[in-house]
Amino acid sequence: MSHPMPDSRRLLDALDVTWPAAEFADVDGWRVRRGLGGGNRVSCASGSGDVKAAVDALAVWDQGPLFQLIPGQKELDDELDALGYRIHEPVVFYAASVADLIGEQSHMAAGYRCHCRPAIMEEIWASGGIGPSRLAIMDRTTAPKQLVMSRSGDRPAGVAFVAVDGDVAMVHAIEVLEKYRRTGAGRLVMEVAARFAAEQGATWFTLAVTVANAPARALYERLGMVEVGRYHYRIKPEGDA
């Protein structure tokens, strides 16, 4: 029996599990997240209800108002637009069967799992703007998880973090050093992560990427991943009341 691909709502649930905020609070129909500098995904409010209740809840953690919306929330989207919130960083969800992502390892690189986080991994992540606040998210993830790395020749080339929520594996923080892009290092990172996902019993291999990141999206599509959902944020420009 085939299983339907996960949709945006399922993947947002998996996002909370595999890339969790430092704290969650459920307030008047909203789920609000404390990010501690870890980026939009862990610092937003989602759901529906009185907008002021969400703004006030985020302010308790000294966070500005940031809302996450998926298709089907047109009424809320229109309300936020009328209140002066602009669309910010539209995101695409991609998915593929785990089985389809498991391929032969490239002869141009070697891929392996890391059971600790060596300094070189942190250096590669830092080159892509993934610093201590996002590394802390990996540390606090309680779902089955794995760090993966690829090499090009004898040089570390790419890194990623993958975690599993039931039948959904989600890969995060994919970063390949610029000089090793288009050498197969990114593909290999994904294959190693998919092998871990298979061992954990996941059916789907997924990720979220900004619409604007065309090079990354091209890689995922070459791997056979397809778009299965979207979301975007609404944020009020600084200085607006």
N, C-alpha and C positions, 0 to 999 in steps of 0.2 A: 504494500500500500504506500503510495507516494504521500509525502507531507508537504503542505503548502508552504511557500517561502514566507518568512516572517515579514510583518508589515511595520510601519513606523512605530506604532504603539508598543509592539512586542520588543522592538529594538531599543526604544527608549528605556523600557524596563531593564533590558540587558545592560544598557549603558550605566544605569545606576548601580548595578551589581559588579560589573567588570571594571568600572572607572568611577569609584564612589566618591561622593563629597565627604568632607570631614564630619558633617552633621546633616541630618535631615529633620525637617519639622513639617507636619501637616496642619495647615491653618485655613479654615473656612473654604475648603475646596481646592486649596493650592498645596503643592509640594514645593517647599523652599529648601535651598541647599547652601551650606556654608562651604566656600571654596578655599579659603586660606591662600589666595593667590594662585590657585591651580587652573584658572581659565574659565571660560564661559560655561562649559558643560557641567561644572561642579559649583557654579555660583548663581544659578538662575532659579526662577520660579516657573512651574508648569502647572497646568490644570485649568480651572476657571473659577470665577467668583468675583467678589469685590476687589477691584484693582488696588485700592488703598491698603487692604489687609495684607496683600502680598508685599507691597512696597514697605510697609511698616515692619513686617516680619524680616525682610532682608536687612533693613536698617538696624535691627537689633545686633546684627553681626558686622555693622559698619560697611555694608555692601549697598551699592547703588541699585536702582530698579533695573532688572533684566528679566525679560520674559521669553520663554521657549514655546513655540507654537508649531503644530503639525497641520497638514491639510485637513479640512473639516472644521477648523476653528475660525471660520470667517467672521462671525459676529464679534468675537474677542479681538481678532486682528483689526477689524474696522474700528472698534472702540479705542484700542491703543493708538491707532493711527490718528484718530480725532483728538486724542490727548497729547499728541506731539511726539509719540515714540516712532522712531524710524526703523526700517528693516536693517538688520545687522547680521552679516555672515551666514547666508543661506548654506545649508549643509545637505549632502546627499548620503543616503545609506546604500551600500553595495553589499551583495550577498552572492554566494555560490555554494554548491554542495561541497562539504568537506572532502568527499571522495574525489571530486573533480580537481581539487587544488593540490592533491598529493601527486607529485610527479617525480621524475628522475632528477637527481641532483646535477647541477651544472658542472661541467668540467672546468669552468673558469673560476670557480669559487668553492669554498667548503662552508657548510652550515652546521651549527651545533647549538645546543642549549647551554645556558649558564645558570648554575645553581646559586651563584652569588653575583654581585654587580661589580665587575672590575672597573678600574678607573677609565679604561679606554671606552667602555660603553657610555659612561657619563660624558666623556669628551665628545663622542659622536652625537649624543643627544643635545649637548650644549651647543654644538655647531648649528643645530636647527632650532634653537630657542627653547629647548625642553630642559628646564633647570630644576633646582631643588624642590620647588612647590609641586611640580608634576611627578618627580621621582617619589615624593611622599605619597602620592595617590597609589602608585604601584605597591608601595610598602604596606599600605593599609587595606588593600584589596584582600578579602578573605576567600573569594572564589578560587577554584583551582586555577593556577596561573603559572606562567613560564616566561623567562627572558630568553630571547634568541639573538644570535649574531651570525653574520656571514663574513667570509673572507674573500678577497680577490688575491690570488697567489698566497703570499704569507702575511698579507696586511688586512687588519680588520676593516670592513667596508660598510656594513649595514647592521642595524639593530631594530628590535621591535619588542613589544610586550603583548602577550595574549592571555586572556582569561575566559572562563567558560561559565555560562549560566544555563544549566539544563541542556537543551538541544542546540543552544546558540553559543558559538565561540565568537569573541570579538577581539580584533587585533587593534592595538593602539600604538601611538608614538613610533610609527615607522619612519626611520631616518637612514638615508644612505649618504655617505660623504660624496660631495659633488664630483670629485675626480673618478669615482667608481660607478656613477650612474650610467645606465645603458650598458652595463657589463654583465648583467644577470644577478647582481648582488641583491637587488630588491626582490626579484622573483624568488631567489633562494630563501630569503628571510620568510617570505610568505609560505613557502613549501614546508619549512621546518615548523612554523607555527601551526600549519594545518595538520601535520603529523601528531603534534601534541593534542590538538583538538580531537582528532580521531581516537586517540587513546583514552580521552575523557568521555567518549560516547556522544560527542556533539554531531549533529546532522548538518548544521549550517555554519559557514565561515563568513563573518561579516565585519564591516568597518564603517566609520563615518568620516567623511572628508568634505572640506569646504568646496562649494561649487566653483570657486575661483581657482582652485588648485588643479589646473588642467594637466600638468605633467603626471601627477600622482593618479588622477582619474584615468589617464591613458594607460598607465601600467595596469591598473586593476581591470580595465576592460580587456586588455590583451591577455590577462589571465583567465578570462571568461566570466568575471564577476559582472553582475547586472544591477542596475538601479532598482531598488525595491521600496524606497520611501524618501521623504525629505522632511526637514524642519528648518525653521529660521528663528532668529531672535528679534525682539523689539527692544530698543534701548532709547532713552531720552538723551539727546546731546547735552554734554556738560554745560552748565550755566543756565539751562532751562529750568524753570520752576516746576 
